[in-house]
């Protein structure tokens, strides 16, 4: 087996990130709370990680801009079009499993 070079690893990670973002954009039916309850992260987490990386690189990116990169549209527009009210069960599961940061 040949391991990727550092540059290849960065390219592969970037490709995987783009594919994940594309997948999430194509599945607006999957709610963020469902992602949080199942996987411990959601679209907002992903946009926050992107924002952290941008700032660590010296880029002056806003939270709204990082969310638009992940959602493919302004966050408020996505919420209005796709976000549903969380059920009591979903909210309880979130409170039980919420990441402790």
Secondary structure, DSSP 8 states (H G I E B T S, - for coil): -----HHHHHHHHHHHHHHHHHHHHT-TTS-HHHHHHHHS--HHHHHHHHHHHHHHTT----HHHHHHHHHSS-HHHHHHHH-----HHHHHHHHHH----
